[in-house]
Amino acid sequence: MWFLCIPCAFKCAHIRTPNIQLAETALADEQLLLGDRLALQRRVLRLGKPPRRWKRPAWAPEALWEPREVVIEGRPLNKTTGVFVYTMGAGC
């Protein structure tokens, strides 16, 4: 999306003010997808640190939420490793 690419160009040029304004303008769009909205909200929070912005938006806790990490461990079902079972389906 254009509103995610242009702020990257501003970031490379070390220009912060248009970057924040562009991200806040893009957040006002109602057709913004959830993942893009979350990325823009996190960008606004990252760029809007004091003294540039003193007050945090109301959606700040939702944007900073991180899902918990789930670790799935796998182990072989039989005692031999490297053996593949090619029988699949109910008739086999």
JOSUL-V587642 format. One record per backbone hydrogen bond with DSSP energy under -0.5 kcal/mol. CO is the residue of the C=O (numbers start at 0). NH is the residue of the N-H. If there is no record, write none. Layout:
BEGIN
CO;NH
CO;NH
END
This chain:
BEGIN
0;3
0;4
1;5
4;8
5;9
6;10
7;11
8;12
9;14
10;13
13;15
15;19
16;20
17;21
18;22
19;23
20;24
21;25
22;26
23;27
24;27
25;28
28;31
32;36
33;37
34;38
35;39
36;40
37;41
38;42
39;43
40;44
41;45
42;46
43;47
45;48
48;51
48;52
56;59
58;62
59;63
61;64
69;71
70;72
81;83
83;85
85;87
88;91
END
